Amino acid sequence: MVYHTYILFSPTLQKHYVGSTGNLANRLRDHNSGRSRYTAKGKPWSLVYSKEFQNHTEALQLENKIKRRGASRYLEDQGWK
């Protein structure tokens, strides 16, 4: 199974959200439908970054690394901003 670590951006809140999932399309739909309690107020969320992994452990490791560093800084380090 393929896993993704992803970063979303909410123009409403001017904030990023970092997560990991085995189904990126469904997870993005959950965030934008309000099913995810934490992100419900930030709708609409847009996907600004994702990286694919072959196992969940690696996806979680990158998710935690990004959260420690901060999504904006991580994106800058990757040349995204």
C-alpha positions as CSV (number, residue, x, y, z in Angstrom):
1,M,0.0,0.0,0.0
2,V,1.1,3.5,-0.7
3,Y,1.1,6.2,2.0
4,H,1.3,10.0,1.7
5,T,2.6,12.7,4.0
6,Y,0.8,15.9,3.0
7,I,0.5,19.6,3.7
8,L,-2.7,21.5,3.2
9,F,-3.2,25.3,3.3
10,S,-6.3,27.2,4.4
11,P,-6.6,30.7,2.9
12,T,-9.4,31.3,5.4
13,L,-7.1,30.8,8.4
14,Q,-3.8,31.5,6.6
15,K,-2.5,28.2,8.2
16,H,-1.1,24.9,7.2
17,Y,-2.1,21.4,8.3
18,V,0.2,18.4,8.1
19,G,-1.0,14.8,8.0
20,S,-0.4,11.4,6.6
21,T,-2.8,8.9,5.0
22,G,-3.2,5.8,2.9
23,N,-5.8,7.5,0.7
24,L,-5.0,11.1,-0.1
25,A,-8.1,11.9,-2.2
26,N,-10.4,10.7,0.5
27,R,-8.5,12.5,3.2
28,L,-8.6,15.8,1.4
29,R,-12.4,15.3,0.8
30,D,-12.8,14.6,4.6
31,H,-11.0,17.8,5.4
32,N,-13.1,19.9,3.0
33,S,-16.4,18.3,4.0
34,G,-16.0,19.2,7.7
35,R,-15.7,15.6,8.8
36,S,-12.3,16.3,10.4
37,R,-13.1,18.3,13.5
38,Y,-9.7,20.0,13.7
39,T,-9.8,21.3,10.1
40,A,-13.6,22.0,9.7
41,K,-13.2,25.8,10.3
42,G,-10.5,26.2,7.7
43,K,-12.4,25.1,4.7
44,P,-11.6,25.1,1.8
45,W,-8.2,23.4,2.2
46,S,-5.9,23.0,-0.8
47,L,-3.1,20.5,-1.2
48,V,0.2,22.3,-1.4
49,Y,2.7,19.4,-0.9
50,S,2.6,15.6,-0.8
51,K,5.3,12.9,-0.7
52,E,4.6,9.2,-1.4
53,F,6.0,6.3,0.7
54,Q,5.8,2.5,0.5
55,N,5.1,2.2,4.3
56,H,3.2,4.0,7.0
57,T,6.2,4.3,9.3
58,E,8.2,6.5,6.8
59,A,5.1,8.7,6.2
60,L,4.7,9.2,9.9
61,Q,8.3,10.0,10.4
62,L,8.2,12.8,7.7
63,E,4.9,14.1,9.2
64,N,6.5,14.4,12.6
65,K,9.6,16.0,11.1
66,I,7.5,18.6,9.3
67,K,5.5,19.3,12.5
68,R,8.7,19.8,14.5
69,R,10.2,22.1,11.9
70,G,6.9,23.9,10.9
71,A,5.1,23.5,7.6
72,S,6.1,27.0,6.3
73,R,9.8,26.4,7.1
74,Y,9.8,22.9,5.7
75,L,8.3,24.2,2.4
76,E,10.9,26.9,2.2
77,D,13.6,24.3,2.8
78,Q,12.2,22.3,-0.1
79,G,12.2,25.3,-2.4
80,W,8.4,25.6,-2.4
81,K,8.2,29.3,-1.3
